[in-house]
Amino acid sequence: MKSIKLFIVAMLIGVSLVACQTDSRQQILETDQSQVSLRSIQSRMFDTSDQSLTVRTVIATLQDLGFTIDKVDNDIGVVSATKAGDYLMKMTISSRPRGSKQISVRASAQYNITAVSDPKLYQQFFEALSKAMFLEAHQVN
């Protein structure tokens, strides 16, 4: 009788572990999909190969949007900035060459310590950056 109870308990544990595994796999798939979606919101491609110009334009755009530049690493194309208000917003922008004629720019924002996934913030930044990149490319002051 004791061995039957142990067998039943072992089977219940095994079934529950299989159920947990299915849930965790689904969670991983959902997380991967949400990360891909977020990455697409946070990234834009620009038709330029000038990394230094891109970094300078990112800095100017952030300043125009009210950010204070905290750190700049022109060699690797990373700019960090903060904006104080009712909350603290922090943005990190990275730019990397993609092929010989494009640069990929990715923005990552946080309100206080919470990552921002709202597309409106990123759209606002990339609209301003796109205009600035266009003006720079056509040397309009």
C-alpha positions, 0 to 999 in steps of 0.5 A: 500500500505504501509503494502505491502511494509513493507511485501516485505521488511520484506520478503527480509530481511528474505530471505537474513538472511537465505542466510547469515545463509547458508553461515556462516554454510558453513564457519564454516564447512570449518573452522572445516575441515581446523583446523582438517587438520592443527592439523594433520599436527602439531601432531605426536605420539611417542611410549614412556611414558617418558614425561621428556625425550620427553621434553628434546628431543624437546628442543634439536631438536629445538636448533639443528634447530637454535631456542633459548628456551624461556620457558619450563614447564616440568610439563605440557610438553610445550616448547616455542622457537624463531628463529630470522632472516629476520623474527621472528619465534616462535614455541610452542611445547606441549606434552601430554601422550596418554594412558600409552605407547604413547605421543602426540606432537603438534607443533604450529608455527608463522612467526611474528604474522601469524600462519604457516599452511605450512606442510613443516615446521612441517615435518622438525621439526617432521623428526628431532624430530623422529630421535632424539627420536629414538636415545634417545630410543636406547641410541645412542649418 
